Amino acid sequence: MTTDGCVFCRIAARELDASVVLESATVLAFLDADPVTPGHVLVVPRAHLPTLADLDEDIAAEMFLVARSVAGALRQSSLRCDGVNLFYADG
């Protein structure tokens, strides 16, 4: 399900360009267009699920696994990676 105006839904539907680094049937990870730091990656559900309460356990677990995989790739890359922060914007 997509919601008009939701930039993440539009990226997931491929209506907007994004540099995708990892994807599955339910989760998409892509580089932030306005990164806070080099390697800033967003991990989002493909479905419009704006709050933490909207995520079922399977999607939440997959989001974490994708974030963990991306973090490992960042640590192995040539980018300086002193640490990894996980942040969930609820709403």
C-alpha positions in Angstrom: 0.0 0.0 0.0 1.3 3.5 -0.9 0.2 6.8 0.4 0.2 9.8 -1.8 2.8 12.3 -0.7 4.8 9.9 1.3 8.3 10.1 -0.1 9.3 6.7 1.3 6.3 5.1 -0.5 7.2 6.8 -3.7 10.8 5.6 -3.4 9.6 2.0 -2.7 7.3 2.2 -5.7 10.3 3.4 -7.8 8.4 6.7 -8.6 11.5 8.5 -7.2 15.1 7.7 -7.8 17.2 6.4 -4.9 20.6 4.7 -4.5 19.4 1.3 -3.3 21.9 -0.6 -1.3 19.8 -3.6 -0.2 16.2 -4.7 -0.8 13.9 -7.5 -0.1 10.2 -8.1 -0.7 9.3 -6.1 2.4 12.2 -3.8 3.2 14.2 -1.3 1.2 17.6 0.3 2.2 18.9 3.3 0.3 21.4 6.1 0.7 19.9 9.3 2.1 19.7 12.2 -0.4 20.8 14.7 2.2 23.1 12.6 4.4 24.1 13.6 7.9 27.3 11.7 7.4 28.9 9.7 4.5 27.2 6.3 4.3 23.9 7.5 5.8 21.4 4.8 4.9 17.7 4.7 5.5 16.0 1.3 6.1 12.3 1.5 5.5 9.4 -1.0 5.1 8.0 -1.1 1.6 4.5 -0.7 3.0 3.3 2.6 4.5 3.8 1.8 8.2 4.5 5.2 9.8 4.6 4.2 13.4 6.4 1.5 15.4 3.1 0.1 16.4 2.2 -0.5 12.7 5.1 -2.9 12.3 4.4 -6.5 12.8 7.1 -8.6 14.3 8.3 -10.1 11.0 8.8 -6.7 9.3 10.4 -5.3 12.4 12.8 -8.2 12.6 13.6 -8.0 8.9 14.3 -4.2 9.2 16.8 -4.9 12.0 18.5 -7.7 10.0 18.8 -5.4 6.9 20.2 -2.6 9.2 22.7 -5.0 10.7 23.8 -6.2 7.2 24.1 -2.6 6.0 26.2 -1.7 9.1 28.5 -4.6 8.4 29.0 -3.5 4.8 29.7 0.1 5.9 32.3 -1.2 8.4 34.0 -3.1 5.5 33.8 -0.2 3.1 36.4 2.5 2.5 34.2 5.0 4.4 35.3 6.1 7.8 32.9 4.3 10.2 33.7 5.0 13.8 30.3 3.8 14.8 26.7 3.0 13.7 23.6 4.6 15.0 20.2 3.0 14.6 17.3 5.5 14.9 13.6 4.9 14.3 11.4 7.9 13.4 8.0 7.0 14.9 5.4 9.0 12.9 
